[in-house]
Amino acid sequence: MPSTSTAGSISAERASTENPIIVRSHRPQHEHLIGLKLRDAQDAAAFEMLDVDAEMGFMDKANKFRHHRITFRFVAVYNEWARQWHRYVTNASPSMLAAEHFTAVYAARWEIELLFRELKTHYRLDHEPRGNRFISESLLYAAVLTLVVSRRLHRLVRRRYKLTQDALPFDRWARLVASISQQILESALSPRPRRLSERRLLAYLRNEGPDPNRSRLPLATRGQQGLYLPA
């Protein structure tokens, strides 16, 4: 989330798994929950969205294990599909980010995270040499251009075979495109039309692109639903 808080030896990631005490509610209808622990408040809220400040303690190992208190803003949203609460921890004020916008902002952040993951994992963005600026810039442009070609092919196959985006998940698609990138390049640079080769490449992408585990949600959807966290 924007401007995620950390302090001492405690992180916002850990805070999201703790059970802090509510010290303030940003919604008048939930002021009666002040003094409760967050998990107890979730049970009492009857699946309503919570927007509260909650306090928790931590030990400062760098300073003779002194005990400190810290306050985070917590937004708790009940996911009916997953049947579980999702907590968002931030130091962004309600005037900066409304509670109703947290899930949308988190989903957008996941799109960015997954885009860079794809560039690094499949298009070698993290394999750039650091000694030569011009080589690094060339490889950076090559990675971005590969991503653009991959997305155009994804759109082409979807339209030609009338497939939904979820039927061709990007994480699986990127691995396939990377595996036949040489053949795609040869077909694109060929001075003569290579319709047979192109048809074979498209048929391969069409047959191998769909996820065989159709009951499993795509990675982007799992991330947006809070069902997957990056390593």
C-alpha positions as CSV (number, residue, x, y, z in Angstrom):
1,M,0.0,0.0,0.0
2,P,1.2,3.6,-0.4
3,S,3.7,4.6,2.2
4,T,3.6,1.4,4.2
5,S,4.8,1.9,7.8
6,T,7.7,0.2,9.4
7,A,9.3,1.0,12.8
8,G,12.2,-0.6,14.7
9,S,12.2,-4.3,14.3
10,I,8.5,-4.5,13.3
11,S,7.2,-4.4,9.8
12,A,3.8,-3.7,8.3
13,E,3.8,-7.3,7.0
14,R,4.1,-8.6,10.5
15,A,1.5,-6.1,11.7
16,S,-1.0,-7.6,9.3
17,T,-0.7,-11.0,11.1
18,E,-0.8,-9.7,14.7
19,N,-3.9,-8.9,16.8
20,P,-3.5,-5.2,17.8
21,I,-5.8,-3.2,20.0
22,I,-8.1,-0.6,18.3
23,V,-7.5,2.9,19.6
24,R,-9.5,4.9,17.1
25,S,-12.2,4.3,14.5
26,H,-12.4,6.4,11.3
27,R,-16.0,5.4,11.0
28,P,-18.5,6.7,13.6
29,Q,-20.6,3.5,13.4
30,H,-17.6,1.5,14.7
31,E,-16.6,3.7,17.6
32,H,-18.0,1.1,20.0
33,L,-15.2,-1.3,18.9
34,I,-12.5,0.9,20.4
35,G,-10.6,-1.1,23.0
36,L,-11.2,-4.4,21.3
37,K,-8.6,-6.5,19.6
38,L,-8.8,-6.3,15.8
39,R,-9.8,-10.0,15.3
40,D,-12.6,-9.6,17.9
41,A,-13.8,-6.5,16.2
42,Q,-13.9,-8.3,12.9
43,D,-16.3,-10.8,14.4
44,A,-18.4,-8.0,15.9
45,A,-18.5,-6.0,12.7
46,A,-20.8,-8.5,10.9
47,F,-18.6,-8.5,7.7
48,E,-18.7,-4.7,7.5
49,M,-15.5,-2.9,6.3
50,L,-13.3,-1.7,9.2
51,D,-11.2,1.4,9.1
52,V,-9.3,1.9,12.4
53,D,-6.1,2.8,14.0
54,A,-4.8,0.0,16.2
55,E,-1.8,-0.2,18.5
56,M,0.6,-3.1,19.0
57,G,3.8,-3.6,20.9
58,F,7.3,-4.7,19.7
59,M,10.7,-5.3,21.2
60,D,13.6,-3.1,20.1
61,K,16.4,-5.7,19.9
62,A,18.9,-3.0,18.9
63,N,18.2,-1.1,22.2
64,K,18.5,-3.7,25.0
65,F,15.1,-5.2,24.1
66,R,13.1,-2.2,25.2
67,H,9.4,-2.5,24.7
68,H,7.6,0.1,22.5
69,R,4.2,0.7,21.2
70,I,3.3,1.7,17.6
71,T,0.1,2.6,15.9
72,F,-0.9,1.5,12.4
73,R,-3.9,2.2,10.3
74,F,-5.7,-1.0,9.5
75,V,-8.4,-1.4,6.9
76,A,-10.1,-4.9,7.1
77,V,-12.3,-6.0,4.2
78,Y,-14.2,-9.3,4.1
79,N,-13.7,-11.3,0.9
80,E,-16.9,-13.2,0.4
81,W,-15.4,-15.3,-2.4
82,A,-12.5,-16.5,-0.2
83,R,-14.6,-16.3,3.0
84,Q,-11.8,-14.6,4.9
85,W,-10.8,-11.1,6.1
86,H,-8.1,-9.2,4.2
87,R,-6.1,-6.6,6.2
88,Y,-4.3,-3.6,4.7
89,V,-1.7,-1.8,6.8
90,T,-0.6,1.7,6.0
91,N,0.3,5.1,7.3
92,A,-1.8,6.8,4.6
93,S,-4.4,9.0,6.2
94,P,-8.1,8.6,5.3
95,S,-7.9,12.0,3.5
96,M,-5.2,10.6,1.3
97,L,-6.7,7.1,0.6
98,A,-10.3,6.2,1.4
99,A,-11.0,2.7,2.8
100,E,-13.2,1.9,-0.2
101,H,-10.3,2.3,-2.6
102,F,-7.8,0.0,-0.9
103,T,-8.7,-3.1,-2.8
104,A,-8.5,-1.3,-6.2
105,V,-5.1,0.3,-5.3
106,Y,-3.8,-3.1,-4.1
107,A,-5.0,-4.7,-7.4
108,A,-3.2,-2.0,-9.4
109,R,0.0,-2.5,-7.3
110,W,-0.2,-6.2,-8.1
111,E,-0.4,-5.5,-11.8
112,I,2.9,-3.5,-11.5
113,E,4.6,-6.2,-9.4
114,L,3.6,-8.9,-11.8
115,L,4.7,-6.9,-14.8
116,F,8.2,-6.5,-13.4
117,R,8.2,-10.2,-12.3
118,E,7.5,-11.1,-15.9
119,L,10.2,-8.9,-17.2
120,K,12.8,-10.3,-14.8
121,T,11.8,-13.9,-14.9
122,H,11.2,-14.5,-18.6
123,Y,12.7,-11.5,-20.5
124,R,16.0,-11.3,-18.5
125,L,15.6,-7.7,-17.3
126,D,17.7,-8.6,-14.2
127,H,20.6,-10.0,-16.4
128,E,21.9,-6.7,-17.6
129,P,25.6,-5.9,-17.2
130,R,26.3,-2.9,-15.1
131,G,29.6,-1.8,-16.7
132,N,28.4,-0.4,-19.9
133,R,25.5,2.0,-20.0
134,F,24.7,1.6,-23.7
135,I,24.6,-2.2,-23.5
136,S,22.3,-2.0,-20.5
137,E,20.0,0.4,-22.2
138,S,19.9,-1.8,-25.3
139,L,19.0,-4.9,-23.2
140,L,16.3,-2.8,-21.4
141,Y,14.7,-1.8,-24.6
142,A,14.9,-5.4,-25.8
143,A,13.1,-6.7,-22.7
144,V,10.3,-4.0,-23.1
145,L,9.9,-4.7,-26.8
146,T,9.7,-8.5,-26.1
147,L,6.9,-7.7,-23.6
148,V,5.1,-5.6,-26.2
149,V,5.3,-8.4,-28.8
150,S,4.1,-10.9,-26.2
151,R,1.1,-8.8,-25.3
152,R,0.2,-8.3,-29.0
153,L,0.4,-12.0,-29.6
154,H,-1.7,-12.6,-26.6
155,R,-4.4,-10.3,-27.9
156,L,-4.2,-11.8,-31.4
157,V,-4.6,-15.4,-30.2
158,R,-7.5,-14.4,-27.9
159,R,-9.3,-12.7,-30.7
160,R,-8.7,-15.3,-33.3
161,Y,-9.8,-18.2,-31.1
162,K,-12.4,-16.2,-29.0
163,L,-10.7,-16.9,-25.7
164,T,-11.1,-14.9,-22.5
165,Q,-8.1,-13.3,-20.8
166,D,-8.3,-15.7,-17.9
167,A,-8.1,-18.6,-20.3
168,L,-4.6,-17.4,-21.3
169,P,-2.9,-16.4,-18.0
170,F,0.0,-14.0,-18.5
171,D,2.5,-15.9,-16.3
172,R,2.1,-19.1,-18.3
173,W,1.9,-17.2,-21.6
174,A,5.2,-15.4,-20.9
175,R,7.0,-18.8,-20.5
176,L,5.7,-20.0,-23.8
177,V,6.6,-16.9,-25.7
178,A,10.1,-17.0,-24.2
179,S,10.5,-20.6,-25.2
180,I,9.8,-19.9,-28.9
181,S,11.2,-16.4,-29.1
182,Q,13.9,-17.4,-31.6
183,Q,11.3,-18.9,-34.0
184,I,9.1,-15.8,-33.6
185,L,12.1,-13.5,-34.4
186,E,13.1,-15.6,-37.5
187,S,9.5,-15.5,-38.8
188,A,9.3,-11.7,-38.3
189,L,12.6,-11.1,-40.0
190,S,12.1,-13.5,-42.9
191,P,12.2,-11.6,-46.3
192,R,9.5,-14.0,-47.6
193,P,6.0,-14.7,-46.2
194,R,6.1,-17.7,-43.9
195,R,2.5,-18.4,-43.4
196,L,2.9,-22.1,-42.6
197,S,5.5,-21.2,-39.9
198,E,3.3,-18.5,-38.5
199,R,0.3,-20.8,-38.3
200,R,2.3,-23.4,-36.5
201,L,3.5,-20.8,-33.9
202,L,0.0,-19.6,-33.4
203,A,-1.4,-23.2,-33.1
204,Y,1.3,-23.9,-30.5
205,L,0.4,-20.9,-28.5
206,R,-3.3,-21.7,-28.8
207,N,-2.8,-25.3,-27.6
208,E,-0.3,-24.7,-24.9
209,G,-1.5,-21.2,-23.6
210,P,-4.6,-22.3,-21.7
211,D,-3.9,-23.3,-18.1
212,P,-4.6,-27.1,-17.7
213,N,-5.5,-26.4,-14.0
214,R,-8.7,-24.5,-14.9
215,S,-10.0,-24.6,-11.4
216,R,-7.0,-22.6,-10.2
217,L,-7.3,-18.8,-10.4
218,P,-4.7,-16.9,-12.5
219,L,-1.8,-15.5,-10.6
220,A,-2.9,-11.9,-11.0
221,T,-6.4,-12.7,-9.7
222,R,-4.9,-14.6,-6.7
223,G,-2.7,-11.7,-5.9
224,Q,-5.5,-9.2,-6.1
225,Q,-7.6,-11.4,-3.9
226,G,-4.8,-11.6,-1.3
227,L,-4.4,-15.3,-1.9
228,Y,-0.8,-15.1,-3.0
229,L,2.2,-13.1,-1.7
230,P,5.5,-12.7,-3.5
231,A,8.5,-14.5,-2.1
